[in-house]
């Protein structure tokens, strides 16, 4: 059986448009999936690091298996995601221990937490191209959700771990992280990385430790014409700094970053 495919769309949108016209079996799903150019291209970059059946399981989100009507119950990637979570955490901890030997335990833990959070793993998932080949339910098609992308990355790492072992999985994780570092021009994982990566959390940690207070972000003004938010940051009633941006969230982030740069971190980068 031959499928005519439009590879400009993601694989789930193509499946559901075809599903309305045809009856599907698990064997037909497998043929459709593994004959798809996006999947074939993706598997080339993995160089047979992952078993085919585990690979397919890693790419089936529970929303897809819930809506599946192919006569057999489909597995989903939740158990592989659970396993992959531990694999990713271990690989990153190992990398930081090996490559960033000047970091103390506390800073290493904070950086590891930043690297394995949902937003970062979602970016790593995008780097590999996972969202385009992830099978999701109709309600999830067309909307990129960080949680789904991050979970599928972890599931794939779990599948690689089961297929080829920890060292191969760790190699894929570290290679993906290296590509992400180049995209963001990150040279080292240190205090400056944390300051730029998540300045609001880092500022909060410093204020709580030093003053026992949480930073408060207050809207000073919003210009209807330019759509610019002006945000100020306070510790209690003490003004710390301010910033403006078209996005309220980004204005808060920039204000926290400016405070860290100007007040809490000296020229040598030590706190």
N, C-alpha and C positions, 0 to 999 in steps of 0.2 A: 504494500500500500504506500502511495506517495502523497505527501502533504505539500500543498502550495502555501508558502509562508511569506509574510511581510515582516522582515527582520528589523524594521524601524520601530516596531512596537515591542513591549515586553511580552514575555512568553505567556503570562497569565491572561492578558487581554486577548491574545490570539486564541488560547484554549477556550475561553468562555464564549467567544463569538462563534467558534466551531461547534461547541458543545450543544448549542441551541438547535443545530441542524442534524446532528448525528448521535447515535448511541455509542457509548464508550465502554471499553473493558480495560482492565489493568494492563493487559498486553498491548493494547492500542495506545494507551497513555505512555507506556515505556517507549514504544516506537516513535510516537510524536515527539517526546521529550529528547531522546538521544539522537534523533535525526535533525534536530533544530540547529541551524548554523551558530547561534549564540552559545548553545550548550557545547557544541563541538569545539568551538574556539576556546571556550572556558576550560574545557578538559585538557586541551593542548598545554595550557600554561601550568596545569597541575602535574603533567608528565607522569600519569599513572600513579600518583601518590595516594589515590583514594579508590576503594572498591566501588564498582558501579552501583550496586544496590544500596550501599551506605550513602553514596553521593546523592542518589535520588531521594532517599529518606531525609537527608539533611536539607533538601530543597523543597520539602512539602510542609507548609505551615498548617497549623491545625484548622484554620479557617477554610483551607482547601479541602482537607480530608473530611471536614464536617459537611460540606456541600456536595461532596463527591457522590455520584449515583451510578457507579460502575459495577455494582453487583458484589464487590468484595470490600471489606473494611480496609481503608488505607492507613498506614502508619503516618505519624507526623514527626517533626524534628525536635519535639520537646525534650526527650531523654538525651538526645545527642547534644542539645543546647546545654543541658545540665552538666554533662561530661565536659564539653568544650569550655565552659566557664572556668573550670578548674585547670584545664590545660593552658588556656590563655593566661590566667593569673600566674601559674607556675613559670611559664615561658618568660613573661615580662619581669617577674621577680628575679629569675635566673640571669636575664640580660642585664638588669640594673646592677646586680651583684658582681657580674663579670666585667662589664664595660664602664660602669660609673663608680669606680672603687673609692672615690673621694666623698661619696654621699654617706651621711650617717643614717642610722636605722629609721629615724622619724621622717626625714626628708624622702628617703627611698619609698617608704610606705605611702606618703602623700602623692608622690609622682606616679607610683604604680596605680593608685586609685584613680588618678586623672586619666591614665592611659587605658584603663579597662572600663571606663564608664560608658554609658549608652551612646552618648554623642560621638565619642572617639571611635568606638567600634563600628558605628554606623558609617563613618567616613572610610574606615578600613574596608568595610563591606562594599562600598561604592568603588573604591580603588580596584578591587578584584572584579567588579561587575556583577556581584551576586544579586542585587535587586532586580536586574533584568531577567534573571532565569529562575527566580523564586516563584513557586506555585502558591498562590494565595486565593482566597475566596473572592467572589465577585464584589463584595463590599469593600475589599481592600485594594482593588485594582485602581491604578491611576493616582494614588496618594502615597507619596513616599513617607513612611513612618520609621523614625529612627529605631524604635523598639524592635520592629520586625527585622530591619536590616542588621542591627547588632546581634540579635538572637540567631539569625541565619549564619552570620560569621562564626559565632561560637559553635553552632551545630556542625558546620563544615570542618572546623578544627577538631571537633570530637570525632568526626568520621575519618579524618586523616590519621588521628592518633590510633584509632582501632585498626586501620588498614596498614599503616606503615610505622607506627611507633611514635614515641614522644619526640625524638630528635628531629624527625622529618616535619612533624607538626610545628615544633618550635622554630624550625628554619623558615617555614612559610609565614608564620606570625612575625618573625623578626624582619624578613624581607618586605612584608607589607608595611610594617612600621617604618622601615627605612625609606620607602617611597613616600609615605605620609610626612616624614620629617623633611624630605626634600621639597615637597609641595608647600610646606609652611616655613621653610627656611630655618628649621630648628637645628642648631649645631650641638647643643648639649642639654641634658636634662638636669636642671638646677633650680635655684630659687627664682631666677629670671623666667624660666619656662613656666613655673607655676603662676608667677605674676601676670604673664601674658595670656596664659591658657584660661585661668579662672580667677581673675582679680577680685571679684566680689567675695568668693569663698575665702581667698587668702587674706583679704583685708579684714573680714569678719573674725578669722582665727586670731589675727594679731591684736585686734581691738579687745576681744574677749579675754585674751591672755594678759594684756597690759592694763586694761581698764575695767574689765568685767562688764562691758557694754557692747551691744550689737549696733552696727552702723544702720542709720535710718536714711532712706532715700526719699527726698521730698521733691515734688514737682514745683518748680519756681514759676515756670510759664510754658505756654504752648501757643505758638504762632499759627493761626488758622491758614494764613496765606502760604507760608513756607513749610508748614507741617513739621516744625522743629520743636523738640522737647528740650527744656532747660532743667536739668536735674542737679540738686545739691545734696551733699552727704553730710550728716551730722552724727556726732557721738554725744548722746544726750542733747544739750543745747549748744555744744561747741561745733562750729562750722569747720569742716575738713577740706572741702573742695567741691568743684562742680564741673559739668561738661554738658554739651548739647549734641543732639543727633536727631535724624529723622525717625529713628526707632527709640522708643522709651527704654527698652531693655538695653540697647547698645549705648545709650547715654549713661545709664547707670554703670555699665561695664567700663566705659571710658573714664568716668569720674573716679571709680575705684582704682583704676590703673594709674591715673595721674597722682592720686594720693600716695600710692605705694612708691611711685618713682620720686616724688618730691619730698616726702616726709619720712616714710618708714624704712626706706632702703638707701644706704649711703653709697658713695661712688664705687666702692669695692664690691658691692652686692651683698654684704653681710647684714644681718638684721640687728 
